[in-house]
Amino acid sequence: MARARCAVATAEIALVSRDLGGLAQTLDEARAVLDAHGDAMNAAHAGYLDARRLLLIGRLADAERIIGALDAEALPGTSKTGYWLVVAGIAMRRIQAGPARTALGKARLAARRTGIPALLAEAERAMRLFAAPAARWITRDGGRPLALAEVEALLASNALIIDACHRTVRAGTESISLDSRPVLLILARTLAQAWPEDVPRETLLRRAFRARDPDESYRARLRVEIGRLRKALKPVAELYATPRGYRLAPGGPGPVVVLAPPADGQHADLLALLADGEAWSSSALALALGVGTRSVQRALEALSQAGDRLNALDPDSGTIVEALDVAADAGTAFDGKHLFQISGAVIRKIDPRTGRTLAVIPTPGRGDASGLAWAEGALWVGLHRGRRILQVDPDTGAVLRSIECSRFVTGVTWVDGELWHGTWQDDASGIRRIDPATGDVLERLDMPAGSGVSGLESDAGDRFFCGGGNEGTLKVVRRGTRD
């Protein structure tokens, strides 16, 4: 029995380290021995660990079966917090906000009773995760984040939902999987985002096939894929050809919406696992994602080289629609014809059609550059700790003038003749409009506590786009109306 207890302790360490290989057999064998010798507490602890393992790798039904058979009162006090966190995790993945909230409350209570700060911190972290956006609701007018309860209500509504989180199309009790049909999912999502309007063929070609100069072969392929999508969606929707493209029409009375992950991208599932802050082995990630270890290693390699690609995003969905193989460090600008990109010690002038570098000028600031914009026939470079914005000659790199700022500069953009910059300093961040002549602050948009601003761009309307350091998200900030 002592050996079985040691095996459970070793398995717990492996679980915390995200070393998931071989744990199933170890825990099963140890639990059987402990049950046979009447050690109900450690047997229950082994069962809880197995349920936690199953939850990590996405086997919800098995995790639910094991956790449901356990008596929480039989667990040691230090394990009850984890038990209720597993119950909450299953409910959150089942999109059941009420049960998840109840289980999280019990987890926090159990943690408080132990008096162990680490357990209380784990419970509080899970509460924050529950409160964070679980998805985004995207329509033709934009998008907004949704809490878990809002996602649950949307799924229960009469809407036709293109669920990019689970790669399905939902309408009432109907659920059509597009998990193995990525082109159809992209087409469905693009059509849904434009509803009730149609989508031009050129837009569909660009989104689905990344075709910059589509020829007749691409158009023929689009017709084939539209035919397949029409057949797949027949139980819930219709697709109609229009003079310029195609239009999606729901089969029921509800609206059409896109339900997207909080953060989109090719490797969003991998980033979601890594977001827990724990150290994962590539084999454990492969097990959790249901893919091969080599696939995970390639994805990690691609993420590590993400700074060597300049991505163009759909501003409403966050989907990457184009990419250039260009070293992209700390700022991008567009003069209407060419891109300018800070790449370490130089600013590159780039042909956006080919990605070819046409010219380079030195980057001012000796590694302190934090943003780039184009206005008044010049480049504007933000200096982070230098607290300055420089106007730079785009042909020679000469500094034409320098504007002093009162705080760190973490991004810069021009909107309708107004100079704005991001700032993030001493746990306070925001977006500020300044006088280009004096640097005086004319207007400020303060961000909520704990929300950073890194990088800044505008849609030339009422929306700013900014990053948040290591958050892995792109924030949309509205300026609000003016008199």
N, C-alpha and C positions, 0 to 999 in steps of 0.2 A: 504493500500500500504506500510505503514511503516513496518508492520509485514512481508510482503513479502521481503522487503529489508533486514530486520534482518535475515530472513531465508536464504537468499543468502549468507550473511556474515558468518553465522554459518556454512553453507555448505562448504564455502571456507576454513575455519579453519579445518573442518573435513577432507577435501580432502588433505590438506597439511600434516595432521597427519595420513594419510592413513587409516582413519576410514570410510570405503566406504559403510557400511550397511545403507540402508534407504535413501541414497542421491538421488536416481532416482526420487522417488515420491516428495521429498521436492523441488528439483529443477524444476520439471515439474509444480507443483502447483504454485510456486513463479513466474516462468516465465509467466504463463498464466495470473496471476493477474497484473504483471507489463506491459505486452502487452496490456491488457484491459484498463489500466489507462494511456497509452501513454508514459511510461517510457522506451523508446527504448534502452537507454544506459545500464541500469541495467538488462533489459530483455536479451540483447545481452551478457552481462557478465554472466548471469545464463546459457545461452546456451553454452558459451565457457567452463564453469566449468563442465557441463554435458559431453561435448565432451572429456574433459581431463579425467574425470572419466571413460568413456567408453574405452579410449585408455589404461588406466592403467590395465583394466581387459581384454584387448585383443579383444574387440568387434569393430574391425576396420571399418566394413561397417557402423555401427550405428554412430560411431564417425565421419566418413567421411561425412555422410549425414547431421549431425547437423552442423559441422564446415563449410561445403560447403554452407549452407543456411544463414550463418551469414555475416553481413557486417562489415568488420574489422574496418572501419572508425567510426562505431557507438559505438565501445567499448571505455571505458575510456583509457587514455594513459597508465596507469599502467597495463592494461590487454592485450595490444597489443603484448607485448613480449610473454606472455603465449600462446596467440592465435597462433602466428607463430611457437612456439615450438610444439604445438599440430599438426599443419600442417606438420612440419618436422618429428615428431614422426610417423605419419601415413605413410609418404613417405618412411621413413627408414624401417618400418616393411613391406612395399610393395616392398622393394628392388628397390627403384627408387632414385638413387643417385643425379641426376640433380635437381629434384624438392625439395629434402631434403636440398641440399646445398643452393638453392635460398631462401627457407623458413628460414633457419638458419641465413642467411645474413640479412634478414628483421627483425628477432628476435633481433639480436645484434644491429641493427640500432634503433629499437624501444626502447631497453633498454638504449642506450646512450642518447636518447632524454629525457628520464625520469630523468636522473642524479641520479638514485638510484643504489648504488653499488651492492646490493643484486641481483637485476634483471640482471645487467650486468654480475655478476658472474655466474648466472644461465645460461645465454646465452652462455658464454664462456665455461662452463662445457659441454653444449650440443654440442658445436663445437668440443671439444676434444673427446667426445664420437663418433661423426661422423667420426673423423679422426682415431680412434682406430680400430684395426682389428675387422671385423664383423664376420669372420669365418676363418677356416683353410682349405687349399687345401692339401689333403693327397694322395700321390701315393706310390708305392713300394719303391721309392728312398728317401722318407722322406716327409716333409710337409713345408708349408710356410703360414704365415698369409695373409689374403686377406682383402683389404678395401671394403667398400660397393659397389663402382663402379666396382671393379674386380669381386665381387660375381655376380653382375648384368650381366656383360659380360659373365661370365662362364655359367650362366643359359640360356643365349641366344645362346650359342654355340651348336655344334653338339655332345658334349660329353654325355656319359652315366654317370649320376651323382647319386651316393648314397648320398642323402641329409640327413645326420644325424641330422641336425638342425631342420628340419620339419618332419623327419621320413618318407621320401618318396623316391621313385626312379624316376628320371626324365630323359627323352630323348625327346628333341624337345617339341612338344605339349603334349606328353604323361606324365602323372603323376600317379604313383601307390603308394597309401598310405600303409605304414606298421606300422601305429601308434599303432594299437592294437595287433601287432604281433612282439614282441620284439626279439624273437629267430630268426625269419626270417631276421630282420634288422641286427642283429649281424652277421649272416652268410653272408648276402649280403655285408656288410661292410668289413668283413675279406677277402672275395673273391676279392672284388674290390681293396683292398689295395695291393694284390699280383699280380694283372693283369699286364702283360699277362701270368704270370706263374700260376701254380696250387697251391693249398693249401693242405698240408697233412691232412688226416682225424683226426689225433691226435690233430693238432692245432685247427681244427674246433670244436672238442669235448671239448677242454679246454676252448675255447672262449665262445661257446654257452651255455655249461652246467656246466662249471667250474669243469670238471671231471679230477681228478688227476690220477686215475688208471681206465680208462674206460674199462668196460667189454662188452660182446656182447649185453646186453640190451641197453647200451648207443649207440653202433654202429647201432643198429636197429632203435633207435629213431632218430639218425642223418639221416639215409636213408629216414625216413618219412618226416622229416623237409626239407631235400633237395628236395624231391618230391613236397612239398607244395611251396617252393621257386621257383622251376622251373615253376610251373603252374602260380604263381603270376607274374613272370617276362617275361612270354612268349611274350607279345607284344613288348618288348624292348630288350631282351637278351636271350641267351641260356646258359644252364649249362651242362657241359660235365664231365663224370667220367674219371679219369685218373688212372694209376696203383697205385698211392699213395694217391689220394684224388679227388678233384674236381676243375674245372676251369670255370671261367666266361668269356663269349664271348659276346661283344655288338652286337646288331642287325644292327647297322649303322656303318659308317666309322670313327666315332670319338673315342677318347680315353675313358678310364674308370677312373673316379676320385671319391674320397670321399670328400664331403663337410661337415666339422665338426664344432661344436661350438668353439668359442675361448677357452673355458674351458670345458672339458668333465667331466663326473661323474654322479653318480646316482641322485644327487640333483642339477644339473646344472641350471635348470629352476628356482628353488627357490633362488639359489645364485645370479642369474642374476637380480631378483627383489630386493634383499637386497643390491645389489651393488650401488643403487642410494643414499645410506647413510641415507635414511629416516627411521623413526620408523614405522614398519608395525605391525598391529595386526594379529593374526593367522587367524581370520575370513576374513580379507581383503586379505591376501595371498591366502586363500582357494578360494575366489571369483575370484582373478586374475588368478589362476592356473586351475580353474575348477575342483577342487577336494574337498573332505570333510575336515572340520576343523581338525578332528582327524588325518587325513593323514598328514596334515601340521605339527601338533604338533609332530607326530612321526618322521618326517623328521628333524625338528629342534632339537629334542632330539638326533637323530643320528649324526647330524652335531656337536652338542656340545660335543659329545663323540668321535669325529673323532680322537683325540689324543690317544684313546685306541685301535686303529687298525693300523696295518702296511700293507699298500697297495702296490701291485706290479702293475706297469703300463706298457702298451705297449708304448715304447719310441717314436713311430711315431704318434700314435693317442691320447695318453693320457688316453685311456680306462683302467679301473681297471680290471685286468685279474685274480688276486688272492688277498686274504686278510687273515691276521692272527690276531686273537684277542690278541694283545700284546700292552701294553702301549708304545707308540712311541713318544718320546719327541724331541730329538735334534741330531740324527745321527744314521746311519745304516752302517754296514760293513759286508763283506762276505769273508770268507777265502777259498772258494771253496767247503766247505762242510757245514759249520754252519753260521748262521746269528749272528751278535752282534748288540745289540740295546741299546742305552742310554734310560733308564727309570727312570728319577729322580735321586735318589742317587746311583743307581746301573747301571752296564752294564750287560745285560743279554746275555748269550750264548744260542741260540735257534735252535731247530731242524726245518728247513724250511718246512718239510713235514707235521709235526703235530702241530707246534706252541708251543711245550712243551719247557719250560725253563730247560736247562741242568745244568747250573751253573751261578753264579753271582759273579761279582767283584765290588768294590766300584768305583763310578765315580769320578775322580779327579776334582778339581776346585771349589768345594762348590757351585754348582748350576750355574757355569759359562760356562759349556760345550756347545759348539755350532756346533760340527761336529765330525764325526768318519770315519776312513778309516782303511784298512788292507794292510800292505806291510812288507816285510822283516821278516815275522813270528811274527809280533807284531801289536798292535792296535795303532792308532795315533789319539789323541783327541785334537780338537781345543778348546781354551779358548777365549771367546768373548772379554770381557773387559780386561782380563789378557794379551791379545796380545801374546799368546804363543801357540805352538803346542807341545804336550807331546807324547813321545813314551812310551807305556804302555805294561807291561807283560800281555798277555791275560789270563794266569792261576792264577796269584796272584794279579794283579792290581797295582803292583809296578811300579813307574815311573822310566824308564830307562834313559831318558834324556829329556831336555827341550830346545826348539828352540824359541828364541825371535823374534817377528815380529814387524814391524814398525807401523802397523795399527790394528784395531779391526779384529778379525778372526770370520767369519760367516759361515765357512764350510771348509772341508779339503778332499782332494783326492790324490791318486797317479796314474800317467799315465806313463807307459813305464819307470819306474825308476825315474820319476820326481815328486817332491812334489809341489802341488798346493794348494792354499787356497783362499776362497772368503773373501771379505772385504766390509764393508758398514759403512761409518763414515762421518759425516759432509756433508750429501747429496751427497757424492761421493762414487761410488761403482765400483768393478771390480773383476777380477780373476788374481792371481799372482803366478808365479812360483818362488820358493825360493830355495836357497842352503840349503840342510838339515844339513850341518855342521855349517854354519854361520848365516843362516837366511837372507842373502843378497838377494835382489830381482833381479832375472835373466831375467824375462819376465813379461809383464803385458798386460792384456786385459781390457781396461776401458769401462765401461758400459755407455750408454747415460744418460744424466741428468734426474733425477727423476725415474730411474730404479734401484731397489735395488737387492742385492744378499744375500739370506739366504738359507744355505744348498748348498752342492756342490757334484756332482758325475760326472763320465765320462763313456763313452761307450768303453773305451780302444782304441778309434780311435781318430777322430778329433772333437768330440762333447762333450761339457760339458752340464750338466743339473743343473739348480739352481732355487730355489724359489725366490719370491720377497716380503717377509713379508706378509702383508695382501692383496696382489693383487689377491690371489686365482688362480695364474697361475704357470705353470712350464715352464721356459725359456730354449731354446736350443741355446747354444753359440758355434760357430765353431772357432777352433783355427787358421784356415788358414794353408796354405802350408808353408813348410820350405825348405830351400836349402839343 
